[in-house]
Amino acid sequence: MFENLFSPYSDWGLLILRAAIAIVFIAHGWPKLNPNGPMKGPAGFAGHLKQMSVPLPGFFAWIVALLETVGAVLLILGLGTRILALGFVINMLVAIFRALLPMGAKFTDMAGGPRWELEFLLASGALALIFTGAGSISMDALVGL
């Protein structure tokens, strides 16, 4: 029953998924890009990456900041969806394995400690977009990607 009802609108589901993922990434990416924000922009974020022994912290600070802001806007538009989604998956895996797990984060922690379920969810949604693509309501569809 639901198959017949919602199948014609499956591309709207992909648009909603792209927008939801992108909005969260923009919220987390803007402080990494904004030099007047709490992270002090890419330079401040590079300091965090250096503490985690990430190679080329200045370079990767810019890559992550741009991916999470400009890349997220492109994801909403559905332009370069699969390659951006791959970048988001890698970004979240690095966050989980380099930042969160070493600090003792749990998947979920009702006591308020560090956790990584949001990063897991974002990585999972991005992984789904790698397999599905952006759908017909996208710039990818318009340009034939």
N, CA, C and O atoms as CSV, one atom per row, in Angstrom:
chain,resi,resn,atom,element,x,y,z
A,1,MET,N,N,0.812,-1.194,0.000
A,1,MET,CA,C,0.000,0.000,0.000
A,1,MET,C,C,0.863,1.269,0.000
A,1,MET,O,O,0.680,2.148,-0.842
A,2,PHE,N,N,1.798,1.357,0.942
A,2,PHE,CA,C,2.634,2.544,1.005
A,2,PHE,C,C,3.565,2.644,-0.199
A,2,PHE,O,O,3.932,3.741,-0.619
A,3,GLU,N,N,3.945,1.488,-0.755
A,3,GLU,CA,C,4.813,1.479,-1.932
A,3,GLU,C,C,4.170,2.273,-3.069
A,3,GLU,O,O,4.820,3.119,-3.682
A,4,ASN,N,N,2.927,2.008,-3.342
A,4,ASN,CA,C,2.220,2.699,-4.413
A,4,ASN,C,C,1.988,4.171,-4.096
A,4,ASN,O,O,1.967,5.014,-4.992
A,5,LEU,N,N,1.815,4.466,-2.823
A,5,LEU,CA,C,1.536,5.832,-2.410
A,5,LEU,C,C,2.771,6.727,-2.476
A,5,LEU,O,O,2.693,7.867,-2.936
A,6,PHE,N,N,3.927,6.203,-2.011
A,6,PHE,CA,C,5.112,7.045,-1.873
A,6,PHE,C,C,6.169,6.863,-2.956
A,6,PHE,O,O,7.022,7.737,-3.112
A,7,SER,N,N,6.150,5.786,-3.697
A,7,SER,CA,C,7.175,5.551,-4.724
A,7,SER,C,C,7.337,6.702,-5.710
A,7,SER,O,O,8.467,7.052,-6.050
A,8,PRO,N,N,6.248,7.299,-6.178
A,8,PRO,CA,C,6.433,8.405,-7.125
A,8,PRO,C,C,7.172,9.606,-6.529
A,8,PRO,O,O,7.636,10.480,-7.262
A,9,TYR,N,N,7.278,9.646,-5.210
A,9,TYR,CA,C,7.903,10.784,-4.537
A,9,TYR,C,C,9.252,10.444,-3.903
A,9,TYR,O,O,9.741,11.188,-3.053
A,10,SER,N,N,9.847,9.338,-4.307
A,10,SER,CA,C,11.103,8.910,-3.671
A,10,SER,C,C,12.224,9.930,-3.853
A,10,SER,O,O,13.096,10.038,-2.991
A,11,ASP,N,N,12.219,10.668,-4.937
A,11,ASP,CA,C,13.256,11.685,-5.123
A,11,ASP,C,C,13.111,12.837,-4.135
A,11,ASP,O,O,14.095,13.501,-3.809
A,12,TRP,N,N,11.899,13.075,-3.659
A,12,TRP,CA,C,11.706,14.067,-2.599
A,12,TRP,C,C,12.369,13.593,-1.304
A,12,TRP,O,O,12.895,14.400,-0.538
A,13,GLY,N,N,12.338,12.290,-1.068
A,13,GLY,CA,C,13.021,11.730,0.096
A,13,GLY,C,C,14.519,11.975,0.033
A,13,GLY,O,O,15.146,12.286,1.046
A,14,LEU,N,N,15.096,11.834,-1.159
A,14,LEU,CA,C,16.529,12.093,-1.316
A,14,LEU,C,C,16.852,13.573,-1.117
A,14,LEU,O,O,17.888,13.913,-0.545
A,15,LEU,N,N,15.969,14.451,-1.588
A,15,LEU,CA,C,16.162,15.883,-1.358
A,15,LEU,C,C,16.119,16.195,0.141
A,15,LEU,O,O,16.938,16.965,0.644
A,16,ILE,N,N,15.164,15.596,0.845
A,16,ILE,CA,C,15.064,15.804,2.290
A,16,ILE,C,C,16.317,15.283,2.986
A,16,ILE,O,O,16.844,15.948,3.879
A,17,LEU,N,N,16.803,14.106,2.593
A,17,LEU,CA,C,18.015,13.545,3.182
A,17,LEU,C,C,19.218,14.448,2.927
A,17,LEU,O,O,19.994,14.729,3.841
A,18,ARG,N,N,19.373,14.901,1.684
A,18,ARG,CA,C,20.493,15.801,1.355
A,18,ARG,C,C,20.426,17.079,2.175
A,18,ARG,O,O,21.436,17.519,2.725
A,19,ALA,N,N,19.244,17.675,2.261
A,19,ALA,CA,C,19.094,18.935,2.996
A,19,ALA,C,C,19.357,18.749,4.484
A,19,ALA,O,O,20.026,19.579,5.100
A,20,ALA,N,N,18.844,17.679,5.066
A,20,ALA,CA,C,19.034,17.446,6.503
A,20,ALA,C,C,20.508,17.258,6.844
A,20,ALA,O,O,21.016,17.847,7.798
A,21,ILE,N,N,21.180,16.437,6.060
A,21,ILE,CA,C,22.615,16.217,6.292
A,21,ILE,C,C,23.369,17.532,6.129
A,21,ILE,O,O,24.222,17.873,6.948
A,22,ALA,N,N,23.052,18.263,5.073
A,22,ALA,CA,C,23.769,19.509,4.791
A,22,ALA,C,C,23.563,20.556,5.877
A,22,ALA,O,O,24.508,21.249,6.251
A,23,ILE,N,N,22.353,20.678,6.382
A,23,ILE,CA,C,22.078,21.677,7.414
A,23,ILE,C,C,22.908,21.398,8.664
A,23,ILE,O,O,23.441,22.326,9.273
A,24,VAL,N,N,23.022,20.135,9.049
A,24,VAL,CA,C,23.839,19.792,10.216
A,24,VAL,C,C,25.309,20.098,9.953
A,24,VAL,O,O,26.003,20.630,10.819
A,25,PHE,N,N,25.785,19.757,8.744
A,25,PHE,CA,C,27.186,20.043,8.431
A,25,PHE,C,C,27.465,21.538,8.397
A,25,PHE,O,O,28.525,21.974,8.846
A,26,ILE,N,N,26.545,22.322,7.879
A,26,ILE,CA,C,26.745,23.779,7.870
A,26,ILE,C,C,26.839,24.307,9.301
A,26,ILE,O,O,27.687,25.147,9.602
A,27,ALA,N,N,25.972,23.817,10.174
A,27,ALA,CA,C,26.008,24.258,11.574
A,27,ALA,C,C,27.335,23.931,12.240
A,27,ALA,O,O,27.800,24.676,13.102
A,28,HIS,N,N,27.946,22.820,11.845
A,28,HIS,CA,C,29.232,22.431,12.433
A,28,HIS,C,C,30.417,22.993,11.648
A,28,HIS,O,O,31.512,23.137,12.193
A,29,GLY,N,N,30.207,23.304,10.393
A,29,GLY,CA,C,31.298,23.802,9.560
A,29,GLY,C,C,31.527,25.296,9.667
A,29,GLY,O,O,32.662,25.762,9.571
A,30,TRP,N,N,30.455,26.052,9.865
A,30,TRP,CA,C,30.614,27.504,9.916
A,30,TRP,C,C,31.587,27.953,11.010
A,30,TRP,O,O,32.417,28.820,10.739
A,31,PRO,N,N,31.529,27.409,12.233
A,31,PRO,CA,C,32.515,27.824,13.242
A,31,PRO,C,C,33.960,27.496,12.843
A,31,PRO,O,O,34.896,28.162,13.288
A,32,LYS,N,N,34.134,26.482,12.017
A,32,LYS,CA,C,35.481,26.125,11.557
A,32,LYS,C,C,35.966,27.088,10.485
A,32,LYS,O,O,37.172,27.220,10.273
A,33,LEU,N,N,35.054,27.756,9.812
A,33,LEU,CA,C,35.409,28.687,8.742
A,33,LEU,C,C,35.451,30.131,9.223
A,33,LEU,O,O,36.217,30.937,8.695
A,34,ASN,N,N,34.642,30.461,10.211
A,34,ASN,CA,C,34.494,31.828,10.691
A,34,ASN,C,C,35.626,32.204,11.657
A,34,ASN,O,O,35.697,31.659,12.759
A,35,PRO,N,N,36.503,33.119,11.263
A,35,PRO,CA,C,37.620,33.486,12.151
A,35,PRO,C,C,37.178,34.200,13.424
A,35,PRO,O,O,37.944,34.265,14.385
A,36,ASN,N,N,35.963,34.735,13.449
A,36,ASN,CA,C,35.450,35.414,14.644
A,36,ASN,C,C,34.605,34.500,15.517
A,36,ASN,O,O,34.068,34.937,16.535
A,37,GLY,N,N,34.484,33.234,15.128
A,37,GLY,CA,C,33.666,32.286,15.874
A,37,GLY,C,C,34.442,31.642,17.007
A,37,GLY,O,O,35.607,31.965,17.240
A,38,PRO,N,N,33.790,30.733,17.705
A,38,PRO,CA,C,34.411,30.096,18.872
A,38,PRO,C,C,35.640,29.252,18.532
A,38,PRO,O,O,36.508,29.064,19.384
A,39,MET,N,N,35.728,28.742,17.302
A,39,MET,CA,C,36.892,27.935,16.917
A,39,MET,C,C,38.002,28.775,16.319
A,39,MET,O,O,39.097,28.270,16.073
A,40,LYS,N,N,37.732,30.057,16.081
A,40,LYS,CA,C,38.713,30.978,15.488
A,40,LYS,C,C,39.083,30.596,14.060
A,40,LYS,O,O,40.218,30.797,13.629
A,41,GLY,N,N,38.125,30.048,13.338
A,41,GLY,CA,C,38.314,29.756,11.920
A,41,GLY,C,C,39.258,28.598,11.666
A,41,GLY,O,O,39.564,27.823,12.573
A,42,PRO,N,N,39.717,28.483,10.431
A,42,PRO,CA,C,40.597,27.364,10.064
A,42,PRO,C,C,41.887,27.305,10.888
A,42,PRO,O,O,42.390,26.219,11.175
A,43,ALA,N,N,42.414,28.457,11.264
A,43,ALA,CA,C,43.654,28.453,12.059
A,43,ALA,C,C,43.413,27.815,13.433
A,43,ALA,O,O,44.221,27.016,13.903
A,44,GLY,N,N,42.305,28.173,14.062
A,44,GLY,CA,C,41.986,27.581,15.353
A,44,GLY,C,C,41.664,26.105,15.234
A,44,GLY,O,O,42.074,25.304,16.074
A,45,PHE,N,N,40.925,25.740,14.183
A,45,PHE,CA,C,40.593,24.336,13.964
A,45,PHE,C,C,41.848,23.529,13.667
A,45,PHE,O,O,41.953,22.369,14.066
A,46,ALA,N,N,42.804,24.141,12.963
A,46,ALA,CA,C,44.075,23.461,12.686
A,46,ALA,C,C,44.794,23.107,13.982
A,46,ALA,O,O,45.458,22.074,14.062
A,47,GLY,N,N,44.664,23.961,14.998
A,47,GLY,CA,C,45.256,23.652,16.297
A,47,GLY,C,C,44.660,22.396,16.907
A,47,GLY,O,O,45.377,21.590,17.501
A,48,HIS,N,N,43.347,22.225,16.763
A,48,HIS,CA,C,42.691,21.002,17.259
A,48,HIS,C,C,43.200,19.781,16.487
A,48,HIS,O,O,43.478,18.735,17.073
A,49,LEU,N,N,43.315,19.927,15.181
A,49,LEU,CA,C,43.792,18.807,14.364
A,49,LEU,C,C,45.238,18.452,14.710
A,49,LEU,O,O,45.609,17.278,14.725
A,50,LYS,N,N,46.041,19.461,14.984
A,50,LYS,CA,C,47.438,19.220,15.360
A,50,LYS,C,C,47.519,18.434,16.669
A,50,LYS,O,O,48.360,17.545,16.807
A,51,GLN,N,N,46.650,18.757,17.627
A,51,GLN,CA,C,46.610,18.030,18.898
A,51,GLN,C,C,46.246,16.563,18.697
A,51,GLN,O,O,46.645,15.708,19.488
A,52,MET,N,N,45.492,16.273,17.644
A,52,MET,CA,C,45.096,14.895,17.349
A,52,MET,C,C,46.098,14.207,16.435
A,52,MET,O,O,45.861,13.087,15.982
A,53,SER,N,N,47.210,14.867,16.162
A,53,SER,CA,C,48.280,14.342,15.303
A,53,SER,C,C,47.809,14.085,13.869
A,53,SER,O,O,48.288,13.162,13.209
A,54,VAL,N,N,46.874,14.903,13.395
A,54,VAL,CA,C,46.456,14.820,11.998
A,54,VAL,C,C,47.557,15.460,11.158
A,54,VAL,O,O,47.974,16.583,11.445
A,55,PRO,N,N,48.035,14.764,10.121
A,55,PRO,CA,C,49.081,15.352,9.281
A,55,PRO,C,C,48.544,16.570,8.520
A,55,PRO,O,O,47.357,16.636,8.201
A,56,LEU,N,N,49.413,17.513,8.239
A,56,LEU,CA,C,49.059,18.734,7.515
A,56,LEU,C,C,47.804,19.402,8.098
A,56,LEU,O,O,46.826,19.606,7.380
A,57,PRO,N,N,47.826,19.740,9.378
A,57,PRO,CA,C,46.611,20.243,10.025
A,57,PRO,C,C,46.052,21.522,9.399
A,57,PRO,O,O,44.834,21.684,9.333
A,58,GLY,N,N,46.902,22.419,8.947
A,58,GLY,CA,C,46.418,23.646,8.310
A,58,GLY,C,C,45.683,23.357,7.015
A,58,GLY,O,O,44.624,23.928,6.753
A,59,PHE,N,N,46.237,22.478,6.212
A,59,PHE,CA,C,45.610,22.086,4.948
A,59,PHE,C,C,44.267,21.409,5.196
A,59,PHE,O,O,43.260,21.776,4.591
A,60,PHE,N,N,44.255,20.419,6.091
A,60,PHE,CA,C,43.017,19.683,6.345
A,60,PHE,C,C,41.975,20.522,7.082
A,60,PHE,O,O,40.779,20.266,6.946
A,61,ALA,N,N,42.400,21.512,7.854
A,61,ALA,CA,C,41.439,22.419,8.483
A,61,ALA,C,C,40.641,23.157,7.411
A,61,ALA,O,O,39.423,23.294,7.521
A,62,TRP,N,N,41.329,23.630,6.380
A,62,TRP,CA,C,40.634,24.304,5.282
A,62,TRP,C,C,39.745,23.328,4.503
A,62,TRP,O,O,38.613,23.660,4.151
A,63,ILE,N,N,40.256,22.135,4.239
A,63,ILE,CA,C,39.457,21.144,3.499
A,63,ILE,C,C,38.163,20.834,4.244
A,63,ILE,O,O,37.088,20.845,3.645
A,64,VAL,N,N,38.256,20.561,5.533
A,64,VAL,CA,C,37.074,20.215,6.325
A,64,VAL,C,C,36.132,21.411,6.421
A,64,VAL,O,O,34.923,21.258,6.253
A,65,ALA,N,N,36.669,22.595,6.688
A,65,ALA,CA,C,35.824,23.791,6.811
A,65,ALA,C,C,35.061,24.064,5.514
A,65,ALA,O,O,33.874,24.386,5.549
A,66,LEU,N,N,35.730,23.938,4.386
A,66,LEU,CA,C,35.070,24.168,3.099
A,66,LEU,C,C,34.094,23.048,2.753
A,66,LEU,O,O,33.016,23.305,2.217
A,67,LEU,N,N,34.471,21.803,3.059
A,67,LEU,CA,C,33.565,20.683,2.813
A,67,LEU,C,C,32.275,20.860,3.601
A,67,LEU,O,O,31.184,20.671,3.063
A,68,GLU,N,N,32.397,21.222,4.878
A,68,GLU,CA,C,31.232,21.310,5.751
A,68,GLU,C,C,30.392,22.561,5.509
A,68,GLU,O,O,29.272,22.643,6.014
A,69,THR,N,N,30.888,23.525,4.762
A,69,THR,CA,C,30.105,24.725,4.457
A,69,THR,C,C,29.753,24.770,2.970
A,69,THR,O,O,28.596,24.571,2.599
A,70,VAL,N,N,30.729,25.027,2.134
A,70,VAL,CA,C,30.483,25.113,0.686
A,70,VAL,C,C,29.992,23.770,0.154
A,70,VAL,O,O,29.045,23.716,-0.630
A,71,GLY,N,N,30.639,22.684,0.584
A,71,GLY,CA,C,30.226,21.349,0.149
A,71,GLY,C,C,28.806,21.027,0.577
A,71,GLY,O,O,28.065,20.374,-0.158
A,72,ALA,N,N,28.426,21.478,1.753
A,72,ALA,CA,C,27.061,21.229,2.233
A,72,ALA,C,C,26.038,21.991,1.399
A,72,ALA,O,O,24.964,21.463,1.109
A,73,VAL,N,N,26.352,23.216,1.014
A,73,VAL,CA,C,25.449,23.978,0.143
A,73,VAL,C,C,25.299,23.259,-1.201
A,73,VAL,O,O,24.195,23.153,-1.735
A,74,LEU,N,N,26.419,22.767,-1.743
A,74,LEU,CA,C,26.363,22.013,-2.999
A,74,LEU,C,C,25.548,20.734,-2.833
A,74,LEU,O,O,24.858,20.310,-3.760
A,75,LEU,N,N,25.626,20.120,-1.655
A,75,LEU,CA,C,24.838,18.915,-1.397
A,75,LEU,C,C,23.341,19.233,-1.429
A,75,LEU,O,O,22.560,18.457,-1.978
A,76,ILE,N,N,22.938,20.345,-0.857
A,76,ILE,CA,C,21.531,20.742,-0.916
A,76,ILE,C,C,21.098,20.889,-2.373
A,76,ILE,O,O,20.019,20.439,-2.760
A,77,LEU,N,N,21.951,21.524,-3.173
A,77,LEU,CA,C,21.632,21.701,-4.589
A,77,LEU,C,C,21.704,20.388,-5.362
A,77,LEU,O,O,21.162,20.273,-6.461
A,78,GLY,N,N,22.371,19.410,-4.783
A,78,GLY,CA,C,22.534,18.130,-5.452
A,78,GLY,C,C,23.555,18.196,-6.567
A,78,GLY,O,O,23.361,17.595,-7.623
A,79,LEU,N,N,24.636,18.917,-6.347
A,79,LEU,CA,C,25.699,19.035,-7.347
A,79,LEU,C,C,26.962,18.358,-6.820
A,79,LEU,O,O,27.536,18.784,-5.819
A,80,GLY,N,N,27.382,17.304,-7.503
A,80,GLY,CA,C,28.546,16.538,-7.052
A,80,GLY,C,C,28.229,15.682,-5.846
A,80,GLY,O,O,29.086,15.463,-4.990
A,81,THR,N,N,27.017,15.205,-5.774
A,81,THR,CA,C,26.507,14.532,-4.578
A,81,THR,C,C,27.357,13.351,-4.145
A,81,THR,O,O,27.727,13.256,-2.974
A,82,ARG,N,N,27.672,12.453,-5.061
A,82,ARG,CA,C,28.398,11.238,-4.652
A,82,ARG,C,C,29.805,11.551,-4.152
A,82,ARG,O,O,30.239,10.966,-3.160
A,83,ILE,N,N,30.520,12.442,-4.800
A,83,ILE,CA,C,31.887,12.756,-4.351
A,83,ILE,C,C,31.847,13.529,-3.034
A,83,ILE,O,O,32.680,13.300,-2.156
A,84,LEU,N,N,30.887,14.442,-2.890
A,84,LEU,CA,C,30.736,15.148,-1.614
A,84,LEU,C,C,30.369,14.180,-0.498
A,84,LEU,O,O,30.894,14.271,0.611
A,85,ALA,N,N,29.461,13.251,-0.800
A,85,ALA,CA,C,29.050,12.269,0.211
A,85,ALA,C,C,30.243,11.429,0.653
A,85,ALA,O,O,30.383,11.124,1.838
A,86,LEU,N,N,31.095,11.055,-0.285
A,86,LEU,CA,C,32.315,10.325,0.082
A,86,LEU,C,C,33.180,11.163,1.024
A,86,LEU,O,O,33.715,10.651,2.007
A,87,GLY,N,N,33.313,12.442,0.719
A,87,GLY,CA,C,34.071,13.331,1.600
A,87,GLY,C,C,33.466,13.406,2.991
A,87,GLY,O,O,34.190,13.415,3.987
A,88,PHE,N,N,32.135,13.461,3.065
A,88,PHE,CA,C,31.467,13.514,4.375
A,88,PHE,C,C,31.654,12.213,5.152
A,88,PHE,O,O,31.840,12.242,6.369
A,89,VAL,N,N,31.607,11.080,4.465
A,89,VAL,CA,C,31.833,9.797,5.138
A,89,VAL,C,C,33.243,9.761,5.728
A,89,VAL,O,O,33.425,9.401,6.891
A,90,ILE,N,N,34.229,10.132,4.926
A,90,ILE,CA,C,35.620,10.150,5.408
A,90,ILE,C,C,35.756,11.115,6.576
A,90,ILE,O,O,36.389,10.791,7.581
A,91,ASN,N,N,35.171,12.289,6.450
A,91,ASN,CA,C,35.211,13.301,7.506
A,91,ASN,C,C,34.676,12.738,8.822
A,91,ASN,O,O,35.292,12.924,9.871
A,92,MET,N,N,33.538,12.054,8.773
A,92,MET,CA,C,32.926,11.529,9.993
A,92,MET,C,C,33.710,10.343,10.554
A,92,MET,O,O,33.796,10.184,11.771
A,93,LEU,N,N,34.278,9.516,9.688
A,93,LEU,CA,C,35.101,8.413,10.184
A,93,LEU,C,C,36.342,8.937,10.895
A,93,LEU,O,O,36.743,8.398,11.926
A,94,VAL,N,N,36.948,9.980,10.350
A,94,VAL,CA,C,38.106,10.590,11.018
A,94,VAL,C,C,37.671,11.188,12.358
A,94,VAL,O,O,38.370,11.038,13.360
A,95,ALA,N,N,36.527,11.859,12.377
A,95,ALA,CA,C,36.041,12.444,13.637
A,95,ALA,C,C,35.812,11.363,14.691
A,95,ALA,O,O,36.171,11.533,15.856
A,96,ILE,N,N,35.213,10.256,14.271
A,96,ILE,CA,C,34.938,9.171,15.224
A,96,ILE,C,C,36.229,8.540,15.723
A,96,ILE,O,O,36.424,8.389,16.929
A,97,PHE,N,N,37.121,8.167,14.789
A,97,PHE,CA,C,38.293,7.374,15.170
A,97,PHE,C,C,39.482,8.198,15.649
A,97,PHE,O,O,40.325,7.677,16.379
A,98,ARG,N,N,39.577,9.477,15.258
A,98,ARG,CA,C,40.711,10.294,15.681
A,98,ARG,C,C,40.377,11.222,16.841
A,98,ARG,O,O,41.248,11.559,17.643
A,99,ALA,N,N,39.118,11.635,16.929
A,99,ALA,CA,C,38.757,12.601,17.969
A,99,ALA,C,C,37.921,11.978,19.081
A,99,ALA,O,O,38.251,12.126,20.257
A,100,LEU,N,N,36.858,11.290,18.729
A,100,LEU,CA,C,35.884,10.878,19.737
A,100,LEU,C,C,36.260,9.605,20.485
A,100,LEU,O,O,36.242,9.589,21.716
A,101,LEU,N,N,36.596,8.549,19.772
A,101,LEU,CA,C,36.948,7.303,20.463
A,101,LEU,C,C,38.186,7.448,21.350
A,101,LEU,O,O,38.196,6.912,22.458
A,102,PRO,N,N,39.233,8.155,20.901
A,102,PRO,CA,C,40.386,8.323,21.795
A,102,PRO,C,C,40.073,9.080,23.086
A,102,PRO,O,O,40.781,8.921,24.080
A,103,MET,N,N,39.022,9.900,23.080
A,103,MET,CA,C,38.664,10.608,24.314
A,103,MET,C,C,37.677,9.808,25.159
A,103,MET,O,O,37.171,10.297,26.169
A,104,GLY,N,N,37.408,8.574,24.736
A,104,GLY,CA,C,36.526,7.705,25.508
A,104,GLY,C,C,35.056,7.859,25.196
A,104,GLY,O,O,34.208,7.438,25.982
A,105,ALA,N,N,34.741,8.454,24.068
A,105,ALA,CA,C,33.337,8.639,23.705
A,105,ALA,C,C,32.650,7.293,23.518
A,105,ALA,O,O,33.238,6.333,23.021
A,106,LYS,N,N,31.389,7.257,23.931
A,106,LYS,CA,C,30.562,6.074,23.737
A,106,LYS,C,C,29.613,6.351,22.584
A,106,LYS,O,O,29.432,7.501,22.182
A,107,PHE,N,N,29.006,5.289,22.050
A,107,PHE,CA,C,28.053,5.499,20.967
A,107,PHE,C,C,26.949,6.444,21.425
A,107,PHE,O,O,26.590,7.383,20.715
A,108,THR,N,N,26.421,6.193,22.600
A,108,THR,CA,C,25.464,7.096,23.213
A,108,THR,C,C,25.740,7.095,24.717
A,108,THR,O,O,26.177,6.088,25.273
A,109,ASP,N,N,25.485,8.212,25.359
A,109,ASP,CA,C,25.775,8.320,26.783
A,109,ASP,C,C,24.724,9.220,27.417
A,109,ASP,O,O,24.780,10.443,27.291
A,110,MET,N,N,23.783,8.611,28.087
A,110,MET,CA,C,22.696,9.366,28.705
A,110,MET,C,C,23.177,10.233,29.865
A,110,MET,O,O,22.463,11.133,30.305
A,111,ALA,N,N,24.387,9.966,30.361
A,111,ALA,CA,C,24.931,10.769,31.453
A,111,ALA,C,C,25.531,12.079,30.945
A,111,ALA,O,O,25.968,12.910,31.742
A,112,GLY,N,N,25.554,12.265,29.642
A,112,GLY,CA,C,26.038,13.531,29.087
A,112,GLY,C,C,27.497,13.541,28.692
A,112,GLY,O,O,28.039,14.604,28.388
A,113,GLY,N,N,28.151,12.391,28.686
A,113,GLY,CA,C,29.543,12.333,28.269
A,113,GLY,C,C,29.671,12.414,26.758
A,113,GLY,O,O,28.672,12.490,26.043
A,114,PRO,N,N,30.902,12.398,26.280
A,114,PRO,CA,C,31.101,12.465,24.832
A,114,PRO,C,C,30.513,11.234,24.137
A,114,PRO,O,O,30.594,10.115,24.643
A,115,ARG,N,N,29.935,11.466,22.991
A,115,ARG,CA,C,29.312,10.369,22.244
A,115,ARG,C,C,29.498,10.589,20.749
A,115,ARG,O,O,29.874,11.675,20.307
A,116,TRP,N,N,29.224,9.527,19.971
A,116,TRP,CA,C,29.471,9.630,18.532
A,116,TRP,C,C,28.308,9.165,17.669
A,116,TRP,O,O,28.502,8.831,16.501
A,117,GLU,N,N,27.093,9.137,18.231
A,117,GLU,CA,C,25.962,8.689,17.416
A,117,GLU,C,C,25.617,9.684,16.304
A,117,GLU,O,O,25.162,9.260,15.241
A,118,LEU,N,N,25.814,10.984,16.506
A,118,LEU,CA,C,25.542,11.961,15.453
A,118,LEU,C,C,26.475,11.750,14.270
A,118,LEU,O,O,26.037,11.756,13.120
A,119,GLU,N,N,27.758,11.564,14.551
A,119,GLU,CA,C,28.719,11.341,13.470
A,119,GLU,C,C,28.407,10.046,12.719
A,119,GLU,O,O,28.551,9.975,11.499
A,120,PHE,N,N,27.979,9.029,13.459
A,120,PHE,CA,C,27.579,7.765,12.828
A,120,PHE,C,C,26.378,7.973,11.909
A,120,PHE,O,O,26.347,7.467,10.787
A,121,LEU,N,N,25.399,8.716,12.395
A,121,LEU,CA,C,24.202,8.978,11.598
A,121,LEU,C,C,24.532,9.790,10.348
A,121,LEU,O,O,24.030,9.485,9.267
A,122,LEU,N,N,25.362,10.811,10.480
A,122,LEU,CA,C,25.759,11.611,9.320
A,122,LEU,C,C,26.543,10.768,8.308
A,122,LEU,O,O,26.324,10.878,7.102
A,123,ALA,N,N,27.448,9.934,8.804
A,123,ALA,CA,C,28.205,9.056,7.905
A,123,ALA,C,C,27.279,8.073,7.206
A,123,ALA,O,O,27.448,7.807,6.016
A,124,SER,N,N,26.308,7.534,7.925
A,124,SER,CA,C,25.367,6.580,7.333
A,124,SER,C,C,24.505,7.232,6.264
A,124,SER,O,O,24.297,6.652,5.199
A,125,GLY,N,N,24.002,8.427,6.532
A,125,GLY,CA,C,23.214,9.150,5.536
A,125,GLY,C,C,24.029,9.489,4.309
A,125,GLY,O,O,23.545,9.369,3.183
A,126,ALA,N,N,25.274,9.915,4.519
A,126,ALA,CA,C,26.155,10.221,3.387
A,126,ALA,C,C,26.471,8.950,2.600
A,126,ALA,O,O,26.521,8.976,1.370
A,127,LEU,N,N,26.683,7.847,3.301
A,127,LEU,CA,C,26.938,6.577,2.616
A,127,LEU,C,C,25.739,6.180,1.755
A,127,LEU,O,O,25.909,5.694,0.637
A,128,ALA,N,N,24.540,6.385,2.269
A,128,ALA,CA,C,23.342,6.095,1.479
A,128,ALA,C,C,23.325,6.930,0.206
A,128,ALA,O,O,22.931,6.437,-0.852
A,129,LEU,N,N,23.750,8.193,0.296
A,129,LEU,CA,C,23.780,9.060,-0.890
A,129,LEU,C,C,24.829,8.612,-1.910
A,129,LEU,O,O,24.663,8.834,-3.109
A,130,ILE,N,N,25.902,7.989,-1.440
A,130,ILE,CA,C,26.886,7.445,-2.384
A,130,ILE,C,C,26.209,6.380,-3.247
A,130,ILE,O,O,26.429,6.322,-4.457
A,131,PHE,N,N,25.390,5.546,-2.623
A,131,PHE,CA,C,24.734,4.462,-3.355
A,131,PHE,C,C,23.542,4.931,-4.184
A,131,PHE,O,O,23.310,4.412,-5.276
A,132,THR,N,N,22.781,5.912,-3.680
A,132,THR,CA,C,21.564,6.328,-4.383
A,132,THR,C,C,21.782,7.473,-5.354
A,132,THR,O,O,21.053,7.604,-6.337
A,133,GLY,N,N,22.779,8.298,-5.086
A,133,GLY,CA,C,22.915,9.531,-5.845
A,133,GLY,C,C,21.935,10.563,-5.327
A,133,GLY,O,O,21.275,10.350,-4.310
A,134,ALA,N,N,21.844,11.672,-6.023
A,134,ALA,CA,C,21.039,12.806,-5.560
A,134,ALA,C,C,19.569,12.682,-5.891
A,134,ALA,O,O,18.740,13.327,-5.249
A,135,GLY,N,N,19.226,11.880,-6.867
A,135,GLY,CA,C,17.843,11.791,-7.316
A,135,GLY,C,C,17.559,12.800,-8.412
A,135,GLY,O,O,18.442,13.554,-8.819
A,136,SER,N,N,16.334,12.811,-8.881
A,136,SER,CA,C,15.991,13.655,-10.028
A,136,SER,C,C,15.819,15.131,-9.669
A,136,SER,O,O,15.880,15.992,-10.547
A,137,ILE,N,N,15.606,15.430,-8.385
A,137,ILE,CA,C,15.461,16.825,-7.957
A,137,ILE,C,C,16.843,17.311,-7.533
A,137,ILE,O,O,17.119,17.472,-6.344
A,138,SER,N,N,17.702,17.541,-8.517
A,138,SER,CA,C,19.088,17.891,-8.216
A,138,SER,C,C,19.760,18.499,-9.434
A,138,SER,O,O,19.313,18.333,-10.569
A,139,MET,N,N,20.841,19.204,-9.165
A,139,MET,CA,C,21.680,19.713,-10.257
A,139,MET,C,C,22.381,18.551,-10.968
A,139,MET,O,O,22.608,18.610,-12.177
A,140,ASP,N,N,22.720,17.507,-10.229
A,140,ASP,CA,C,23.338,16.329,-10.855
A,140,ASP,C,C,22.463,15.806,-11.978
A,140,ASP,O,O,22.962,15.480,-13.055
A,141,ALA,N,N,21.160,15.724,-11.737
A,141,ALA,CA,C,20.228,15.227,-12.755
A,141,ALA,C,C,20.168,16.172,-13.950
A,141,ALA,O,O,20.069,15.735,-15.097
A,142,LEU,N,N,20.230,17.471,-13.669
A,142,LEU,CA,C,20.173,18.458,-14.756
A,142,LEU,C,C,21.388,18.399,-15.660
A,142,LEU,O,O,21.277,18.573,-16.874
A,143,VAL,N,N,22.565,18.151,-15.061
A,143,VAL,CA,C,23.789,18.133,-15.871
A,143,VAL,C,C,24.181,16.722,-16.294
A,143,VAL,O,O,25.176,16.536,-16.995
A,144,GLY,N,N,23.402,15.727,-15.870
A,144,GLY,CA,C,23.638,14.356,-16.319
A,144,GLY,C,C,24.697,13.591,-15.546
A,144,GLY,O,O,25.333,12.691,-16.094
A,145,LEU,N,N,24.896,13.934,-14.280
A,145,LEU,CA,C,25.862,13.184,-13.450
A,145,LEU,C,C,25.188,12.005,-12.784
A,145,LEU,O,O,25.834,11.258,-12.049
